[in-house]
Amino acid sequence: MKPVEYSILFDLDGTLTDPKEGITKCVEYALNQFDIQVEHLDRLIPYIGPPLHESFVQLHGFSEEHSLRAVELYRERYREVGMFENLVIPGIPELLEQLKAAGYSLHVATSKPTVFAEQILKFYELDHYFGLIAGSNLDGSRSRKQEVIQYVLDQQHIDPRQAVMIGDRLHDIVGAKGCGMASIGVLFGYGSEEELRTAGADSIAETVVEIEQLAAHHAGAAG
């Protein structure tokens, strides 16, 4: 039997929506300003999920200064068109409806700036399912996934033992572990099973349909 106050936190990119087109095109736009040409947008898929600032440093060797400038350039295109070059992952609206009906408390914890996450979820008519939509700040603070998850827990007064984090990348899993909560890794996003298991995911969902059953399992285990 599920506890009344059991909470489910969702990542956004690669978990609720598929942002590939928008993110890769915006990264390409930013890189082009530094005279860096990209052979194929698929080469930029690793940018999906982690904090942008870190990705420009790690994936393209940018300095701190250049990385911050690249993020600004990325956002120039993203706020105008990129955030809407996005698709709701099939089955997600139905899943959210079922979870709400079952009495779970749903929230979003994303590395994406809160202002963009709110606009995306409102545009795709998913915002009403969530009690809190939390992300990073535009000034770059609260960009680590653990910080975002902890913010949700604090703001909603959630006991981490009565919650589970659902996401597609290692940052979601590591962030959840850092906050003392369980996690479900999903394989329909941009992280591999190896990445998620190595990070310590408590469960793996191959499809959207499996999430409800796994959430019920974790809720039951929480007592």
C-alpha positions in Angstrom: 0.0 0.0 0.0 1.4 3.3 -1.0 2.1 6.1 1.6 -0.2 9.0 1.1 2.6 11.5 0.9 4.9 9.6 -1.5 6.5 12.0 -4.0 7.9 11.5 -7.5 10.5 13.9 -8.9 11.0 14.0 -12.7 13.8 15.2 -14.8 12.7 17.1 -17.9 15.0 16.7 -20.9 15.0 13.1 -22.1 12.4 12.0 -19.4 9.3 14.1 -20.0 10.2 15.6 -23.4 12.7 14.9 -26.2 14.6 18.2 -26.6 17.1 16.9 -29.1 16.4 19.3 -32.0 16.2 22.4 -29.9 19.3 21.8 -27.7 21.6 20.6 -30.5 20.7 23.4 -32.8 21.2 26.0 -30.0 24.6 24.5 -29.1 25.5 24.5 -32.8 24.5 28.2 -32.9 26.7 29.0 -29.9 29.7 27.0 -31.3 29.4 28.7 -34.7 30.0 32.1 -33.0 33.4 30.7 -31.9 34.1 29.6 -35.5 33.5 25.9 -34.6 31.6 24.0 -37.2 29.7 20.8 -36.4 29.6 17.9 -38.9 26.4 16.5 -37.6 24.0 17.6 -34.9 24.1 14.1 -33.4 27.6 14.8 -32.2 26.1 17.3 -29.8 23.7 14.9 -28.1 26.0 14.7 -25.0 25.0 18.2 -24.2 21.5 17.0 -23.4 21.1 16.6 -19.6 24.2 18.0 -17.9 24.5 21.7 -17.0 25.4 23.6 -20.1 28.3 25.5 -18.6 30.1 22.2 -17.6 29.4 20.7 -21.0 31.1 23.5 -23.0 34.2 23.1 -20.7 34.3 19.3 -20.8 33.2 18.6 -24.4 34.8 21.5 -26.2 37.6 22.5 -23.9 36.2 26.1 -23.4 37.7 28.3 -20.7 35.5 29.6 -17.9 35.0 32.9 -19.7 34.2 31.3 -23.1 31.9 28.8 -21.5 29.8 31.5 -19.9 29.7 33.4 -23.2 28.6 30.2 -25.0 25.8 29.7 -22.6 24.6 33.3 -23.3 24.7 32.7 -27.0 22.9 29.4 -26.6 20.1 31.1 -24.7 19.7 33.8 -27.4 18.4 31.1 -29.8 16.8 28.9 -27.1 14.5 31.5 -25.7 13.2 32.5 -29.1 12.8 29.1 -30.8 14.9 26.3 -29.3 12.7 25.6 -26.3 9.8 24.8 -28.6 11.8 22.5 -30.9 10.7 19.8 -28.5 8.4 16.8 -28.3 6.5 15.3 -25.5 7.6 11.7 -25.1 4.7 9.4 -26.1 2.8 8.0 -23.1 4.0 10.7 -20.6 0.7 12.6 -20.4 -1.2 9.4 -19.7 1.5 8.3 -17.1 1.2 11.7 -15.3 -2.6 11.4 -15.2 -2.4 7.9 -13.7 0.1 8.9 -11.1 -1.9 11.9 -10.0 -5.0 9.8 -9.8 -3.2 7.3 -7.7 -2.4 10.1 -5.2 1.3 10.7 -5.8 2.8 14.2 -5.4 4.6 15.1 -8.6 7.4 17.6 -9.1 10.1 18.5 -11.7 13.8 18.8 -10.9 15.8 19.8 -13.9 19.2 21.4 -14.6 17.5 23.6 -17.1 16.7 27.2 -15.9 13.4 27.2 -14.1 12.0 30.0 -16.3 12.5 27.8 -19.4 11.2 24.6 -17.8 8.0 26.4 -16.7 7.4 27.8 -20.2 8.0 24.4 -21.9 5.7 22.5 -19.5 3.0 25.2 -19.9 3.3 25.2 -23.7 2.9 21.4 -23.8 0.1 21.5 -21.2 1.9 19.4 -18.6 2.5 22.1 -16.0 -0.7 21.4 -14.1 0.5 17.9 -13.1 3.3 19.3 -10.9 3.3 20.9 -7.5 6.7 22.5 -8.1 8.8 23.0 -11.2 12.4 23.6 -10.2 15.5 24.1 -12.1 18.7 26.2 -12.1 18.9 30.0 -11.9 19.8 32.1 -14.9 22.9 33.3 -13.1 24.3 29.8 -13.1 23.6 29.0 -9.4 21.8 25.8 -8.4 22.8 24.1 -11.6 24.0 20.8 -10.1 21.2 18.2 -10.1 21.7 17.4 -6.4 21.2 21.1 -5.5 17.9 21.2 -7.6 16.6 18.0 -6.0 17.4 19.2 -2.5 15.7 22.5 -3.3 12.5 20.6 -4.2 12.7 18.5 -1.1 13.2 21.5 1.1 10.5 23.6 -0.6 7.9 20.9 -0.5 8.9 19.5 2.9 9.5 16.1 1.4 11.2 13.3 3.4 13.8 11.8 0.9 12.9 8.3 2.1 9.4 8.9 0.8 10.4 10.0 -2.7 11.9 8.7 -5.9 13.8 10.6 -8.6 13.2 9.6 -12.3 15.7 10.6 -15.0 17.7 9.5 -18.0 21.2 10.5 -17.1 23.8 9.7 -14.4 23.4 13.2 -13.0 19.8 12.4 -12.0 20.9 9.2 -10.2 23.9 10.7 -8.5 21.9 13.7 -7.4 19.2 11.5 -5.9 21.7 9.4 -4.0 23.4 12.6 -2.7 20.0 13.6 -1.3 19.3 10.2 0.3 16.5 9.1 -2.1 15.8 6.3 -4.4 16.0 6.6 -8.2 14.6 5.1 -11.4 16.7 5.4 -14.6 14.8 5.5 -17.9 16.2 4.1 -21.1 14.0 6.0 -23.5 16.1 9.2 -23.0 19.8 9.9 -23.6 21.6 7.8 -21.0 22.6 4.1 -21.5 21.7 1.3 -19.2 25.4 1.0 -18.3 25.6 4.7 -17.4 22.5 4.5 -15.2 23.5 1.3 -13.5 27.0 2.4 -12.9 25.7 5.6 -11.3 23.6 3.5 -8.9 20.1 3.6 -10.2 17.8 1.5 -7.9 15.5 0.5 -10.8 15.6 0.7 -14.6 12.5 1.5 -16.8 12.8 0.5 -20.4 9.5 2.1 -21.3 7.2 4.8 -20.0 4.6 2.1 -19.1 7.0 0.5 -16.6 7.4 3.6 -14.5 4.0 3.4 -12.7 4.8 -0.1 -11.5 8.3 0.8 -10.4 7.0 3.9 -8.6 4.5 1.7 -6.7 7.3 -0.7 -5.8 9.4 2.0 -4.4 6.5 3.6 -2.6 5.6 0.2 -1.1 9.2 -0.4 0.0 9.2 3.0 1.7 6.4 1.8 3.9 
